């Protein structure tokens, strides 16, 4: 079978890109999984965000994100290699998930697959996927794309402020004691991506609407670096 695409950009579903951009840039998505007490479900097809929020409204329920296993990445890469000569796969921050390590191990077995750690998650990761796809459409090779992504990684900053620590607690990312303290004291952690990990940057105190305004001002305090 003749391979028609010199380079295909693939990414994990945690990049949270809308379907129109995935189609526009010919990106192929490898789904992550959601683990609950009922089992393991495919992100985006067997479980969607709105349903997950409804599910998590019950205090006894929990949900955790899980990356594909090495074997699942192998199947995914081998399928894409039937239509592409090379693959550049972009993952979320390697210290925030096992996805990067699993993808690297699968790539070593498949060949012609390069794995890039975005150092980000969600929409921050999605920007890297779009940049790589744009360069690929212009005819760039992985050797040309990777340095450009490395520069973008150095310049990127991703953070978010937590309104309700309940989900973090039930996903196992926050202890029960810390959750209770945040609830009683109106504490809202600000989490940032640093060295490929999610870490606490600061804690804002007060009502949510006030916290939002202070978070935005804090985040944009050095706008000349953007």
N, C-alpha and C positions, 0 to 999 in steps of 0.2 A: 504494500500500500504506500503510495507517495504521500510524504508529509508536506502539507501546504503552508504551514505557518512556521516561519523561522524561529520566532520566540513567542511563547504564550505566558502571560502574567496570571498567576493564580494566587489565591489568598484564603486565609481562614475566615469563616463567617463573622467572627468577632470584629471585623473591620466595619461592620454596620453600614455598608454602602447601600443606597437605594437601588432598586432593580433597573431603573433607567440608566444609571451610570455604569452598572455592571454590563448592560447590553451595549451601551455606547462605546465602551473601551474594550469589549470582548474579553472581559475578565471571567475566569472560572473560579467558583467558590467551593472550598472544602468545608462542609458544615462541622461545627463543634457539636457537643452534646450537652444536654441538661440532665443532671442526676437528681431525682427526687426519691421519696420513700416508695413510690410506685414503680420505679425503674429508670432506665436510661433512654432519653428521647432525642431525636435529631432536631437541632436548632433550626428554626425557620420553616420546618415542614410538619413534624410531629408535635411541635410546641412553638407557639408564637408569643411575642412579648405581652400582648393584652391578656391572653389566657394565663400567662405566668403571674401577672399582677393579681388577677382574680384568685388564683390558686394560693398565692402567698398571703392573702387576706386572712386565712385561717392560721391562728397562732401556732398550731402544732406542725404546720407544713414547712419544708425547707427546700431549697433548690441550689445546686452547685454546678458551675460550668466545668466541663471536662473536655480535654482535647481528644482528637482521634488517637487510636493506638498506632504503633509503628506499622503494623500490617495494613491498617486502613489507609494510611498515607501511601503505602506502596501500591495498593490497588488504585488509588486516586491518580498517582503520578503515572503509572503504567497506562492507564486509560487515556490520559492527556497526551502522552508521548506517541499515541497512534495518529494524532493530528498535528503535532508540533515537533520540530527538531529539538528545541530546548525549552525548558521551563524555568522561570524565575518565580519562586514561591515566597510570599511575604507573610511573616507570622507576627503575633503580638509579642510584647516584651518577654524575653526568655526567662527572666526570674519571676514573672507573674503567672507562668503556665509551663507545663511540660511540652506544649505543642512544638516549640522550636526544636528541642532535643529529639522528639519523636520524628519530626519532619527531616531533620539532618540524617538520622539513622536510615530512614527510608530512602532518602536521596542517594546515599552512598551505595545502596543496593541497586537502585534503578539506573543511575547514570544520567548524564545530560540534564540534571536538576540542580539548580542553585537555590539555596535557602538564605533569606535575608531577615535578620531580626530587626524589626522596626523600632524596638524600644518603647513602643506606645501601645495603646489599646483603643478600641472603639473608633470614633471619628478621627482621632489623631493618627491611628494606624491607616485609616482609609485614605488620608491625604498622600501617604507614601505609595499606596497601591495605585492611585490615580496618576501620580507622577511617573511611576514606572511604566504604566500602560500607555501614557502619552508618548514617552520616549520610545517604547517598543513599536508603536504605530508609525513613528518617524524613521524606523529602521535601526535604532540603536541596539547594540549587543549587551549581554550581561556585564561584560568588562567595562562598558561605557556607562551603564546605568548605575552600577553599584557605587562608584565614587560620588555620583550626584546624590544618591540616597544617603550616603554617609555624611555629606555636607548638610543635607536637610535634617538629618537626625541630630546633628550638633546644634542646629539653630532652633529646633522645635521644643516647645514647652506645653505640657498637658497637665491640667489640674481640674478638680471638681470639688464642690462643697456638698457635704452630706446633710440632707434635711432630716432624715429619719434613720437612726442606726439599727433599726429592727432587722432589715434585710441583711445588713452586714453581719449581725449576730447570728442569724439563722443559717447563713451560708458558711459559717465557721471562720470568718475573717475578723471577728471582734468578740472579746470575752463578755460573759454575762455581766460581770462587775463593771466593766467600762461602759457597757450599754446603759446600765442603770444610772451611772454617774452622769452620762450625757443627757439622759432624759430629765433627771432632776434639776440639773444646773443649766438647762437650755444650751448645751454645748454642741457645736456643729464643726466636726473635723474638716479641714481642708487637706485633701490628698493630692499628691503630685507624683508624676513619673520621674524617677531619678535612678540612674544606673540600672535601667531595665527592671526596676521594681516599683511597686506602689508604696509610698511612704507618707507619713503625716508631715505636713508643712507647718501648720498652725491650727489653733482652735479658736473659732469665733463664738462669742457668747451673745445670746439675745433672741428676740423674736425673728422668725424666718424672713420676713420682708426686709427688716433692717440688715440682717446678715447678708442677704443677697446683694444689697447695694454696697456694703463694705467689701464683700468678696470681689465684686467687679472692679471697684476702685483699686484694691490691692493688686489684682491681677494685671491691670493696665497701668500700673504706676510708672512703668518704664516703656512707654509707647515708642520711644525713639529706637528701640532695639528690634521692633517688628519689621 
